[in-house]
Amino acid sequence: MPYKTFLGLPENVVAALCYPVGWLSGVFFLLLERKNKFVRFHAMQSVLLFMPFALFIFLVAWIPKIGWIIADGIGMPGLLLIVIPMYMAFRGSKFKIPIIGKIAYDYAYGE
C-alpha cells in the first residue's frame, strides 16, 4: 500500500504533481508537504530544475529580434523536462536528474 500524504493521496501521485506547473508546483508541494520525504525530494528537484530553466528562457527571450524564436526553440523540447520526471515519479522511482538530483536527495533525506 502506498504511503499517504498531507492531501490524502498516494505519494506517487503527489510526487508526479510536483512537475506539471514547473517550479511553482514544486514550491507549492514543498510548503504543503512536511513529512513525506519522497514528495519533498520530487518537489525540490522540480524547483531546482525549472527555476533556472525558466530564468534562462526569460533572459534569452529579451534578445532583440531573434530572442523569442530561440526561447521557443529551447522551450518546446523542454517539455520533456516535465514529462519524463513526472512519469518516473508516478512510477514511484527516485529518478535523480544529474547534479540537481543529488542536491534534492540530500535536502529531502538529509544524507
Secondary structure in CASP SS format (residue, H / E / C, confidence):
PFRMAT SS
TARGET T0000
AUTHOR 0000-0000-0000
METHOD secondary structure of the structure
MODEL  1
M C 1.00
P C 1.00
Y C 1.00
K E 1.00
T C 1.00
F C 1.00
L C 1.00
G C 1.00
L C 1.00
P E 1.00
E H 1.00
N H 1.00
V H 1.00
V H 1.00
A H 1.00
A H 1.00
L C 1.00
C C 1.00
Y C 1.00
P C 1.00
V C 1.00
G C 1.00
W H 1.00
L H 1.00
S H 1.00
G H 1.00
V H 1.00
F H 1.00
F H 1.00
L H 1.00
L H 1.00
L H 1.00
E C 1.00
R C 1.00
K C 1.00
N C 1.00
K H 1.00
F H 1.00
V H 1.00
R H 1.00
F H 1.00
H H 1.00
A H 1.00
M H 1.00
Q H 1.00
S H 1.00
V H 1.00
L H 1.00
L H 1.00
F H 1.00
M H 1.00
P H 1.00
F H 1.00
A H 1.00
L H 1.00
F H 1.00
I H 1.00
F H 1.00
L H 1.00
V H 1.00
A H 1.00
W C 1.00
I C 1.00
P C 1.00
K C 1.00
I C 1.00
G H 1.00
W H 1.00
I H 1.00
I H 1.00
A H 1.00
D H 1.00
G H 1.00
I H 1.00
G H 1.00
M C 1.00
P H 1.00
G H 1.00
L H 1.00
L H 1.00
L H 1.00
I H 1.00
V H 1.00
I H 1.00
P H 1.00
M H 1.00
Y H 1.00
M H 1.00
A H 1.00
F H 1.00
R C 1.00
G C 1.00
S C 1.00
K C 1.00
F C 1.00
K C 1.00
I C 1.00
P C 1.00
I C 1.00
I H 1.00
G H 1.00
K H 1.00
I H 1.00
A H 1.00
Y H 1.00
D H 1.00
Y H 1.00
A H 1.00
Y H 1.00
G C 1.00
E C 1.00
END
